[in-house]
Amino acid sequence: MNPSAEYALGLLYTPPAIGSGMTKAMTGSFYLTETVTIPAASASGTRIQGTVDLSAYVNVPTGQAIAIESVDFVYQAGTDFSSDVANMLVGNGAVTTQLTDLNPGTAFVRADNHSLIASGSLNIDVANSIATHASDLYPDNFGPAALSEAFLVVNDTLFLTSGNDNSVSGAQEVVVSARIRARVVKLSTKDWMAIAIQSTAEQ
């Protein structure tokens, strides 16, 4: 759905502000999702990438951007999407996921990279059938709903990268999904330029 259609639905508002005081919410919160599949028997160190198209929401001439309020990662196994962590990997290891707004080229970025929006991992103890799901960088929830707590994106694509450390079981694939809560915002020229400069500095 494009932003103008969301206006028609009345998904407007109480616009909070950040930066110069000219950032305003244009829609209520909605969800974006993307899934990547790590094939069965993938070697340790495999990295798979998916993308989220933001071109319907980000508009340079009008200063439209995306404010990301929270990100959740869900890890599932096999074609029946179970939570059978004991059979995801052949031994103790981890499945790691990152969401960025610049293309890392099917690699993970260091935690001080400004393009990193959210990062998480599923650490698996196969011998004891125990899994620990953790956020690596900061909580998946960015805090209060005010835009000052959101991650602002001016690029038109998000990149979801997941990978396994230890080989994936030969019997089933590993599916990683990202659920991204976001809203469309309108940035002032100063805010837009500041975010764009920070983004290009990472390239």
C-alpha positions as CSV (number, residue, x, y, z in Angstrom):
1,M,0.0,0.0,0.0
2,N,1.4,3.4,-0.9
3,P,1.5,6.3,1.6
4,S,-1.3,8.2,-0.1
5,A,-3.6,5.2,0.3
6,E,-2.7,5.0,4.0
7,Y,-3.7,8.7,4.3
8,A,-7.1,7.8,2.9
9,L,-7.5,5.1,5.5
10,G,-6.9,7.7,8.2
11,L,-3.7,6.1,9.6
12,L,-2.6,9.6,10.8
13,Y,-1.5,10.5,14.0
14,T,-0.2,12.7,16.7
15,P,3.1,13.5,15.1
16,P,6.1,13.3,17.5
17,A,9.3,15.2,16.4
18,I,13.0,14.7,16.5
19,G,16.1,16.6,15.3
20,S,15.1,20.0,14.1
21,G,11.5,19.5,15.2
22,M,10.3,19.0,11.7
23,T,10.0,15.2,11.6
24,K,6.4,14.1,11.5
25,A,4.6,10.7,11.4
26,M,2.6,10.3,8.3
27,T,1.1,6.9,9.1
28,G,0.4,4.7,12.1
29,S,2.6,1.7,12.7
30,F,2.5,-1.3,10.3
31,Y,4.6,-4.4,9.7
32,L,7.1,-5.3,7.1
33,T,8.4,-8.9,6.8
34,E,11.1,-10.8,5.1
35,T,12.3,-14.4,5.3
36,V,15.5,-16.1,4.3
37,T,16.1,-19.9,4.1
38,I,19.4,-21.6,4.8
39,P,19.3,-24.8,2.9
40,A,19.7,-28.2,4.5
41,A,23.3,-29.4,4.8
42,S,24.7,-25.9,4.3
43,A,28.4,-25.7,5.3
44,S,29.4,-23.7,8.4
45,G,29.8,-20.1,7.5
46,T,27.0,-20.0,4.9
47,R,25.4,-16.5,4.6
48,I,22.0,-16.0,2.9
49,Q,20.5,-12.6,2.1
50,G,17.0,-11.3,1.5
51,T,15.7,-7.8,0.8
52,V,12.8,-5.6,1.9
53,D,11.7,-3.1,-0.8
54,L,11.0,0.3,0.7
55,S,10.6,2.2,-2.6
56,A,6.8,2.7,-2.0
57,Y,7.5,4.5,1.2
58,V,10.8,6.4,0.8
59,N,10.7,9.5,-1.4
60,V,13.7,11.8,-1.7
61,P,11.9,14.9,-3.2
62,T,9.2,15.0,-0.5
63,G,11.5,14.0,2.4
64,Q,9.6,10.8,3.1
65,A,11.4,8.1,5.1
66,I,10.8,5.0,7.2
67,A,11.0,5.0,11.0
68,I,11.7,1.5,12.4
69,E,10.3,1.1,15.8
70,S,11.1,-2.6,16.6
71,V,12.5,-5.7,14.9
72,D,11.9,-9.3,15.9
73,F,13.7,-12.4,14.5
74,V,12.0,-15.8,14.4
75,Y,13.9,-19.0,13.8
76,Q,12.2,-22.1,12.5
77,A,13.2,-25.5,11.1
78,G,12.1,-27.5,8.2
79,T,9.2,-27.2,5.8
80,D,6.8,-27.5,8.7
81,F,8.4,-24.5,10.4
82,S,8.9,-26.2,13.8
83,S,11.0,-25.0,16.7
84,D,13.0,-28.2,16.8
85,V,16.4,-26.6,17.6
86,A,18.1,-29.9,18.4
87,N,18.0,-30.8,14.6
88,M,18.8,-27.4,13.1
89,L,22.6,-27.9,13.2
90,V,24.8,-31.0,13.3
91,G,26.4,-29.9,16.5
92,N,26.7,-27.0,19.0
93,G,26.7,-23.6,17.1
94,A,24.6,-20.6,16.2
95,V,22.3,-19.0,13.6
96,T,23.0,-15.3,13.4
97,T,20.9,-12.6,11.7
98,Q,21.5,-8.9,10.9
99,L,19.2,-6.3,9.4
100,T,21.0,-3.4,7.7
101,D,20.0,-0.5,5.4
102,L,23.2,-0.9,3.2
103,N,24.1,-4.0,1.3
104,P,26.8,-6.0,3.2
105,G,27.2,-8.4,0.3
106,T,26.1,-11.6,2.1
107,A,28.4,-10.9,5.0
108,F,27.9,-9.7,8.5
109,V,29.0,-6.1,9.5
110,R,30.8,-5.1,12.7
111,A,28.6,-3.8,15.5
112,D,29.8,-0.2,15.2
113,N,28.6,0.0,11.6
114,H,25.9,2.7,11.3
115,S,23.9,0.7,8.7
116,L,23.2,-2.0,11.3
117,I,19.6,-1.7,12.4
118,A,19.1,-4.9,14.5
119,S,21.1,-8.0,15.2
120,G,20.2,-11.3,16.8
121,S,21.4,-14.9,17.3
122,L,20.0,-18.3,18.2
123,N,22.7,-20.2,20.1
124,I,22.2,-23.9,20.1
125,D,23.4,-26.6,22.5
126,V,22.6,-29.7,20.5
127,A,23.6,-32.2,23.2
128,N,21.1,-30.8,25.7
129,S,18.5,-29.6,23.2
130,I,18.8,-26.1,24.6
131,A,18.6,-22.8,22.6
132,T,19.2,-19.2,23.6
133,H,17.6,-16.5,21.5
134,A,19.5,-13.2,22.1
135,S,19.8,-9.7,20.7
136,D,23.4,-8.9,20.0
137,L,23.4,-5.1,19.5
138,Y,20.5,-3.7,21.5
139,P,17.0,-4.8,22.3
140,D,14.8,-5.5,19.3
141,N,12.4,-3.0,20.7
142,F,13.8,0.5,20.2
143,G,12.0,1.9,23.2
144,P,9.0,4.4,23.4
145,A,7.0,5.0,20.3
146,A,8.3,8.5,20.0
147,L,10.3,9.0,16.8
148,S,13.3,10.0,18.9
149,E,13.7,6.3,19.7
150,A,13.2,5.0,16.1
151,F,15.8,4.1,13.6
152,L,15.3,6.3,10.6
153,V,15.9,4.9,7.1
154,V,16.3,7.0,3.9
155,N,17.5,4.2,1.7
156,D,14.9,2.3,-0.4
157,T,16.0,-1.3,0.5
158,L,16.7,-3.2,3.8
159,F,18.9,-6.2,3.8
160,L,18.3,-9.3,5.9
161,T,21.3,-11.5,6.2
162,S,21.4,-14.8,8.1
163,G,24.0,-17.5,8.5
164,N,24.9,-20.6,10.3
165,D,28.1,-21.4,12.3
166,N,28.3,-25.2,12.3
167,S,26.7,-27.0,9.4
168,V,23.0,-27.2,9.0
169,S,21.4,-30.6,9.5
170,G,21.1,-32.6,6.3
171,A,17.5,-33.4,7.1
172,Q,15.9,-29.9,7.2
173,E,16.5,-26.3,6.3
174,V,16.6,-23.4,8.7
175,V,14.1,-20.5,8.1
176,V,14.8,-17.0,9.6
177,S,12.1,-14.3,9.4
178,A,12.2,-10.7,10.4
179,R,9.1,-8.8,11.5
180,I,9.8,-5.1,11.3
181,R,7.4,-2.6,12.9
182,A,7.6,0.8,11.1
183,R,5.8,3.9,10.0
184,V,6.2,6.4,7.3
185,V,7.6,9.8,8.4
186,K,8.3,13.1,6.7
187,L,11.8,14.6,7.5
188,S,13.0,18.1,7.5
189,T,15.7,18.8,4.9
190,K,18.3,19.0,7.7
191,D,17.3,15.7,9.2
192,W,17.2,14.0,5.8
193,M,20.7,15.3,4.9
194,A,22.1,14.2,8.3
195,I,20.8,10.7,7.9
196,A,21.9,10.4,4.3
197,I,25.4,11.7,5.1
198,Q,25.8,9.1,7.9
199,S,24.5,6.4,5.6
200,T,26.9,7.2,2.8
201,A,29.9,7.4,5.2
202,E,29.5,3.7,5.7
203,Q,29.9,2.8,2.0
